[in-house]
């Protein structure tokens, strides 16, 4: 079982209030909007829907990574090593990509 990155990691502890503040600041941009008048392209809506269904830790990490733009910066914010941040982000991205491909394959079968 993997160790949650937002909990204690080794001897380091992160400032959870700081991470929560950063996350709340950008969370709305990444939320799925089911409104038919939403201006997002279909592929973006699908990705937002996938991200919204991730568990809260993975969703927080991928959104912060998207905002910060690098795993080095994410590692600094979460007070974990660059390697841990990179490995975690890559795992989440693979999960998102596989879910996206499964949804697209299902849509292709229906059409």
N, C-alpha and C positions, 0 to 999 in steps of 0.2 A: 504494500500500500504506500502510495507516495505521500510525502510530507507536505502539508499545505504551505504555500510560500508566504501567505500573509500571517502565519503564526510565527512562533519562535523558530529561527533557523540557526542551528549551532549556538554560539554564544551571543549572536547578534539579535537585537529586537528592533522591529520597525516602529515608527510612530504612526499608529493606526489612525489617529485623528487627522494627521497630515494627508495620508493616503485617501481617507474618506472625503476630505475637503477637495482634493484634486479630482476624485472620481465624480462627486456631485456636480462639480463645475462643468464637466464635459459630457455627463451621462445622457442628457436630453438629445444631443446631436446623433447619438448612436441607437436610440430607441426605435423599435419597429413601429411604423404607422400604417394601420390597415385601411386608412382613408383612401377611397378610389381617386380622389383628387390630389393625392400625394405626388409631388414633383420628382421623386426619386425614380430612376430607371428600374425596371423589373429585377435585374440582377442585384442591384443595391438593396432593394426591398427584401429579397431572399436572404442575402447575407445578414442584414439587420435582424431578420426573423431568427436566423440560426444563432446569432450572437445573443439575442434576448432569451434564448432557451438554454444557454450555458449556465452552469452553476455560478453562483455569485462571485466566487474567487476567480474562476477563469474569465468571466465577463469583465471583472474589474481589471485584471491583468492585461487583457487584450485591448481594452479601451484606453488604459493608461499608456500602453505601448504605442497605440495608434496616435495618441496625442503627443507623446514625447518624441517619437520618431526613431528611437534607438534602444537596443537592449542594454547598452551601457548606462544610459540615463535612467531607464527603468530599474536597473540594479541599484543605482544610487538612491532612488526614491524609496525602494523597498528595503534598502540596506541588506542586499544579498549580492553574491558575486555575479559578475558579468556572465559567467558560464551557466549558473543556475537560472538567471533571467532568460538567457538565450534558449536553453533547453526547454524551459517552461513555455515560452512563446512559440517555439517550433512545434511542440506537442499540441498546443491549442490551435495553431494555424492548420496543422495536418487534420485535426478533428473537424474544423470548419470546412476545409476543402473537401474532405470525404463526404460530409453531409450535403454540401452544395452540389457535388457531382451526382450523388444519389437522387437529389430532388430534380436535377436537370435530366437525368436518365429516365426518371419516372414520367416527367413531362413529355419527353420525346416519344415514349411508348404510347402515351395517351393521344398524341397528335398524329 
